Amino acid sequence: MAQAIEEWYKQMPVITRSYLTAAVAITIGCSLEIISPYHLYLNPKLVVKHYQFWRLITNFLYFRKMDLDFMFHMFFLARYCKLLEENTFRGRTADFFYMLLFGASVLTGIVLIGGMIPYLSASFARIIFLSNSLTFMMVYVWSKQNPFIHMSFLGLFTFTAAYLPWGMIAGHAYYFLEDVYPRMTGRRPLKTPSLIKALFADEDVVVAQPENVRFAPPPAEELHRD
């Protein structure tokens, strides 16, 4: 059993493995009171006035207490982050990292801007960890890339619904700018910077497509066939 888990862990692509490891380590550290969540949460004043820039990263790594909600998000992180990195972004590790960077920036911007809007600032001030939202963003991007694959959670899991809209906003922003807008205009505004590409040495990938596999939606006559 332990060997199977070790092999599963080693076979994860680098970004997924790194993110999952950091998230589990920090959440366990907080549960054991080795790390204090007060040193991790997003606080714009501490970031700007006290130069605590690490909060811009750590707030995406802490998933609060170790409970069923934590296991739910670890499942999403391990599954859909891995699927994106191995399939949609296969051989494009830098592009996948840039997608996460873009999503994290959008989510952080939403909280910062929302905190400056009268009558809404109090609500946004309560959003101090964006790890759940980034997870939902990855699920949303994956679902847009794979619209005809059925998803099921078996009705066993519950999660904090308040975080879902922000993840969807960030995910849809990325999907539109990376997939829809380039097809409309021929321009790609989210082209990964050369600096980020230089951090990841991707190998050329040759994908053999099996015969008789249909990735497009079924014809209309099949949808209406009795």
Order of alpha helices (4+ residues) and beta strands (2+ residues): alpha-alpha-alpha-alpha-alpha-alpha-alpha-alpha-alpha-alpha-alpha-alpha
